[in-house]
Amino acid sequence: MGFIRMMNPERDLEGLANLLEEAFGYDLSQEGRELLRELRLLGKMGPLGGLLFALDSALRGEFKGFVWDEGGKVAGNVSVSQTGWDRWHISNVAVAPAYRSRGIARRLMQTALTYIWEQGGRWVTLQVREDNPVAISLYKSLGFEELGKIAEMELEAPAKPFPPGDQAADFDLSRWMDEYELAMESIPPGLLWLERPRPEGFRPLSFNPFLNRLAYLAQGYDLHHVMVLKGEEMVATAALWKSLWGKRHKLQFLIHPEV
């Protein structure tokens, strides 16, 4: 008979990696596969890994949660992390296929919510795939409500380059605060409540275009940044962080709802 216990990073990381791979399989994103590699690497470090967790409180916080222990096997998991003084986030809710339909996920969630409440948490968020009605039903039965939707899209490579738009111009670094205000206008209210952008996230590393690009190159990215104006109002921006050493780049659009 299985039971719930607090996750022990020193001994559970490899089992957690195996569980996540078994539960999510081909649905894992690139970030998810990278997480599995990191979990297995940390899990193989033995006593050295235990020392790292003992010395690094931030690392301990990354692997906080509960597992369903079935004869020593990590058969279920729920991870929790604090995102604000009274806000928490739940992730990695997983049960191995052989142990499903036994109420394990509900018991893990109830344990996590009780723990968060005891720690002073009053708001809890999580993400769930739209094509997972069983999980959605579970979360709704526990009182969760939908805030908004996030679409993750990926393009390996276009067949041919797309022609540039005739309205876009190079981004004016002095107008970084306008882009921040555009973000506040363009992000749906529910998602804005979930994670509010910070002005410093839009401030350029340097107001000199050459030095700004050089600073990003030093971080491993070639930044391409454009804006669209309607009169003097900034109504859209696009930023491409092109990775110099990896295959994955990041593309961000901000578009004012009125346009």
C-alpha positions as CSV (number, residue, x, y, z in Angstrom):
1,M,0.0,0.0,0.0
2,G,1.5,3.3,-1.0
3,F,1.7,6.5,1.0
4,I,2.4,10.2,0.6
5,R,5.6,11.7,1.9
6,M,7.7,14.9,1.4
7,M,10.0,14.7,-1.5
8,N,13.6,13.9,-0.6
9,P,15.9,15.5,-3.3
10,E,18.9,13.4,-2.3
11,R,17.2,10.1,-3.1
12,D,14.1,10.9,-5.3
13,L,15.4,12.9,-8.3
14,E,16.1,9.9,-10.5
15,G,12.8,8.3,-9.6
16,L,11.1,11.7,-10.3
17,A,12.8,11.9,-13.7
18,N,11.6,8.4,-14.6
19,L,8.1,9.2,-13.4
20,L,7.8,12.4,-15.5
21,E,9.2,10.6,-18.6
22,E,6.7,7.7,-18.1
23,A,3.7,10.0,-17.4
24,F,4.3,12.6,-20.1
25,G,6.4,10.8,-22.7
26,Y,6.4,12.5,-26.1
27,D,4.4,15.5,-24.7
28,L,7.5,16.8,-23.0
29,S,8.9,20.1,-24.4
30,Q,12.5,20.8,-25.0
31,E,12.6,22.4,-21.5
32,G,11.0,19.3,-20.1
33,R,13.6,17.0,-21.6
34,E,16.4,19.3,-20.3
35,L,14.8,19.2,-16.8
36,L,14.9,15.3,-16.9
37,R,18.6,15.5,-17.8
38,E,19.3,17.8,-14.9
39,L,17.3,15.7,-12.5
40,R,19.2,12.6,-13.4
41,L,22.6,14.4,-13.2
42,L,21.8,15.7,-9.7
43,G,20.5,12.3,-8.7
44,K,23.7,10.6,-9.7
45,M,25.8,13.0,-7.6
46,G,25.1,11.1,-4.4
47,P,26.6,12.7,-1.2
48,L,27.8,15.6,-3.3
49,G,24.3,16.3,-4.4
50,G,23.1,16.2,-0.8
51,L,25.8,18.7,0.1
52,L,24.6,21.0,-2.7
53,F,21.0,20.9,-1.4
54,A,22.2,21.5,2.2
55,L,24.2,24.6,1.2
56,D,21.8,26.1,-1.5
57,S,18.4,27.1,-0.2
58,A,17.4,28.2,-3.7
59,L,18.1,24.7,-5.1
60,R,16.1,23.2,-2.3
61,G,13.2,25.4,-3.2
62,E,13.3,24.2,-6.8
63,F,12.6,20.6,-5.7
64,K,10.0,21.0,-3.0
65,G,6.9,18.9,-3.0
66,F,5.4,15.5,-2.3
67,V,5.6,12.0,-3.8
68,W,3.5,8.9,-3.7
69,D,5.8,6.1,-2.4
70,E,4.8,2.7,-3.6
71,G,7.2,0.2,-2.2
72,G,10.1,2.6,-2.6
73,K,9.1,3.6,-6.1
74,V,8.2,7.2,-6.9
75,A,4.8,6.5,-8.4
76,G,3.3,10.0,-8.1
77,N,4.4,13.6,-7.6
78,V,3.3,17.1,-7.1
79,S,5.8,20.0,-6.9
80,V,5.2,23.3,-5.2
81,S,7.1,26.6,-5.3
82,Q,6.5,30.0,-3.7
83,T,6.2,32.8,-6.2
84,G,5.2,35.7,-3.9
85,W,4.6,36.3,-0.2
86,D,1.2,34.7,-0.4
87,R,1.3,33.1,-3.9
88,W,2.4,29.6,-4.8
89,H,2.6,27.6,-8.0
90,I,1.9,23.8,-8.4
91,S,3.7,21.8,-11.2
92,N,4.7,18.3,-12.2
93,V,1.4,16.7,-11.1
94,A,2.0,13.2,-12.4
95,V,1.0,9.6,-11.6
96,A,2.6,6.6,-13.2
97,P,0.1,4.9,-15.6
98,A,0.0,1.6,-13.6
99,Y,-1.2,3.5,-10.5
100,R,-3.9,5.7,-12.0
101,S,-7.6,5.7,-11.2
102,R,-6.8,5.2,-7.5
103,G,-7.3,8.8,-6.4
104,I,-3.5,9.3,-6.0
105,A,-3.5,12.6,-7.9
106,R,-6.3,14.0,-5.8
107,R,-4.6,13.0,-2.5
108,L,-1.3,14.6,-3.7
109,M,-3.1,17.8,-4.6
110,Q,-5.0,18.0,-1.3
111,T,-1.7,17.4,0.6
112,A,0.0,20.2,-1.5
113,L,-2.8,22.6,-0.9
114,T,-2.9,21.9,2.8
115,Y,0.9,22.5,3.0
116,I,0.6,25.8,1.0
117,W,-2.2,27.0,3.3
118,E,-0.1,26.2,6.4
119,Q,2.8,28.2,4.9
120,G,0.6,31.3,4.6
121,G,-0.2,30.8,0.9
122,R,-3.6,32.2,-0.2
123,W,-3.3,32.0,-3.9
124,V,-2.3,28.9,-6.0
125,T,-1.8,28.7,-9.7
126,L,-1.0,25.8,-12.1
127,Q,-1.0,25.1,-15.8
128,V,-2.8,22.3,-17.5
129,R,-3.1,21.2,-21.1
130,E,-6.4,21.9,-22.8
131,D,-6.6,18.3,-24.1
132,N,-6.4,16.8,-20.6
133,P,-10.1,16.8,-19.4
134,V,-9.4,14.4,-16.5
135,A,-6.9,16.8,-15.0
136,I,-9.0,19.8,-15.7
137,S,-12.0,18.1,-13.9
138,L,-9.8,17.3,-10.9
139,Y,-8.5,20.9,-10.6
140,K,-12.0,22.4,-11.0
141,S,-13.3,20.1,-8.3
142,L,-10.7,21.5,-6.0
143,G,-11.8,25.0,-6.7
144,F,-9.4,26.2,-9.4
145,E,-10.7,28.6,-12.0
146,E,-9.4,29.4,-15.5
147,L,-7.4,32.7,-15.7
148,G,-6.4,32.5,-19.4
149,K,-4.7,30.4,-22.0
150,I,-1.1,30.2,-23.1
151,A,-0.2,28.8,-26.6
152,E,3.3,27.3,-27.1
153,M,4.2,27.1,-30.7
154,E,7.4,25.9,-32.5
155,L,8.7,26.2,-36.0
156,E,11.7,24.1,-37.0
157,A,12.6,26.4,-40.0
158,P,10.5,28.2,-42.7
159,A,10.8,26.9,-46.2
160,K,12.0,30.3,-47.3
161,P,12.5,33.7,-45.6
162,F,9.4,35.8,-45.1
163,P,9.5,39.3,-46.6
164,P,9.8,42.0,-43.9
165,G,6.7,44.1,-43.2
166,D,6.8,47.7,-44.6
167,Q,5.5,49.2,-41.3
168,A,8.2,47.9,-39.0
169,A,11.2,50.1,-38.0
170,D,14.2,49.4,-35.8
171,F,13.2,49.7,-32.1
172,D,14.0,53.1,-30.5
173,L,15.8,52.2,-27.3
174,S,14.7,55.4,-25.7
175,R,11.1,54.3,-25.9
176,W,11.5,51.2,-23.8
177,M,9.0,52.4,-21.3
178,D,6.4,52.6,-24.1
179,E,7.0,48.9,-24.8
180,Y,6.4,48.1,-21.1
181,E,3.1,50.0,-21.2
182,L,2.2,48.1,-24.4
183,A,2.8,44.8,-22.6
184,M,0.5,45.9,-19.8
185,E,-2.2,46.7,-22.4
186,S,-1.7,43.6,-24.5
187,I,-1.5,40.8,-21.9
188,P,-5.0,39.4,-20.9
189,P,-6.0,40.4,-17.4
190,G,-5.9,36.9,-16.1
191,L,-2.4,36.2,-17.2
192,L,-1.4,39.7,-16.1
193,W,-2.5,38.8,-12.6
194,L,-0.6,35.5,-12.8
195,E,2.7,37.2,-13.7
196,R,3.0,41.0,-13.9
197,P,5.8,42.2,-16.2
198,R,8.4,44.4,-14.5
199,P,9.7,47.6,-16.1
200,E,13.3,46.6,-15.6
201,G,12.6,43.6,-17.9
202,F,12.2,46.0,-20.8
203,R,15.0,48.4,-20.0
204,P,17.8,48.0,-22.6
205,L,21.3,47.0,-21.4
206,S,22.6,50.1,-23.0
207,F,21.0,53.1,-24.7
208,N,23.7,53.1,-27.4
209,P,22.4,50.6,-30.1
210,F,25.9,49.3,-30.8
211,L,26.7,48.7,-27.1
212,N,23.3,47.3,-26.5
213,R,23.8,44.7,-29.2
214,L,27.3,44.0,-28.0
215,A,26.0,43.3,-24.5
216,Y,23.5,40.8,-25.8
217,L,26.2,39.1,-27.9
218,A,28.3,38.7,-24.7
219,Q,25.3,36.8,-23.3
220,G,25.1,34.6,-26.3
221,Y,22.2,36.3,-28.2
222,D,21.9,38.4,-31.4
223,L,18.9,40.6,-30.7
224,H,16.7,41.9,-33.5
225,H,14.1,44.3,-32.2
226,V,11.5,46.2,-34.3
227,M,8.4,48.4,-33.5
228,V,5.3,49.6,-35.3
229,L,3.9,53.1,-34.7
230,K,0.5,54.5,-35.3
231,G,1.2,58.2,-35.4
232,E,3.4,58.5,-32.3
233,E,1.8,55.6,-30.4
234,M,3.6,52.3,-30.2
235,V,1.1,49.7,-31.2
236,A,3.3,46.6,-31.7
237,T,6.8,45.3,-31.2
238,A,8.6,42.1,-32.1
239,A,11.9,40.9,-30.6
240,L,13.9,37.9,-31.7
241,W,16.7,36.6,-29.4
242,K,18.8,34.5,-31.8
243,S,20.9,32.0,-29.9
244,L,24.5,32.0,-31.1
245,W,25.3,28.5,-29.7
246,G,22.0,26.6,-29.5
247,K,19.3,25.7,-31.9
248,R,16.4,27.3,-30.0
249,H,15.6,31.0,-30.4
250,K,13.0,33.1,-28.7
251,L,10.5,35.3,-30.5
252,Q,8.1,37.7,-28.7
253,F,5.3,39.7,-30.1
254,L,3.4,42.5,-28.3
255,I,0.3,43.8,-30.1
256,H,-2.2,46.4,-28.8
257,P,-5.7,44.9,-28.6
258,E,-7.1,47.8,-30.6
259,V,-5.0,46.9,-33.7
